Amino acid sequence: MKRVLEHYESQSEYEAFAEDEAAYEDPNQTFMEIPNELVPVVRERIAKKTALTSNI
């Protein structure tokens, strides 16, 4: 976790923008807009799905 935090804190504004743009252009990534109040529910369901598929 510390390495991730250091990575993002050390980025310039340009580097952060370039990284975001690259992610949006990646065909293996999907971005969805959801209401803030649903974020905990979505995270919980992803965690459950991940746990189920990792036990297979």
C-alpha positions as CSV (number, residue, x, y, z in Angstrom):
1,M,0.0,0.0,0.0
2,K,2.8,2.3,0.9
3,R,4.4,1.9,-2.6
4,V,1.1,2.7,-4.3
5,L,0.7,5.9,-2.2
6,E,4.3,6.9,-2.9
7,H,3.7,6.4,-6.6
8,Y,0.7,8.7,-6.8
9,E,2.1,11.3,-4.5
10,S,5.3,11.6,-6.5
11,Q,3.6,12.0,-9.9
12,S,3.5,15.3,-11.6
13,E,0.1,16.6,-12.8
14,Y,1.1,15.7,-16.4
15,E,2.2,12.1,-15.4
16,A,-1.1,11.6,-13.6
17,F,-3.1,12.9,-16.5
18,A,-1.2,10.6,-18.9
19,E,-1.7,7.6,-16.7
20,D,-5.5,8.3,-16.6
21,E,-5.7,8.8,-20.3
22,A,-3.9,5.5,-20.9
23,A,-6.3,3.7,-18.7
24,Y,-9.3,5.1,-20.5
25,E,-7.8,3.9,-23.8
26,D,-7.1,0.4,-22.6
27,P,-9.6,-2.0,-24.1
28,N,-9.1,-4.3,-21.0
29,Q,-10.5,-1.6,-18.7
30,T,-14.1,-0.5,-18.1
31,F,-15.1,2.7,-16.3
32,M,-18.5,3.1,-14.9
33,E,-20.1,6.1,-13.2
34,I,-22.2,5.1,-10.2
35,P,-23.8,7.1,-7.4
36,N,-21.5,7.6,-4.4
37,E,-24.0,6.0,-2.0
38,L,-23.8,2.7,-4.0
39,V,-20.0,2.5,-3.9
40,P,-20.0,0.3,-0.7
41,V,-22.5,-2.1,-2.2
42,V,-20.6,-2.4,-5.5
43,R,-17.3,-3.0,-3.6
44,E,-18.9,-5.7,-1.4
45,R,-20.3,-7.5,-4.5
46,I,-17.0,-7.4,-6.3
47,A,-15.2,-8.7,-3.1
48,K,-17.8,-11.6,-2.9
49,K,-17.4,-12.4,-6.6
50,T,-13.6,-12.3,-6.3
51,A,-13.7,-14.6,-3.3
52,L,-16.0,-17.1,-5.0
53,T,-13.9,-17.2,-8.2
54,S,-10.6,-17.5,-6.3
55,N,-11.9,-20.6,-4.5
56,I,-12.6,-22.5,-7.7
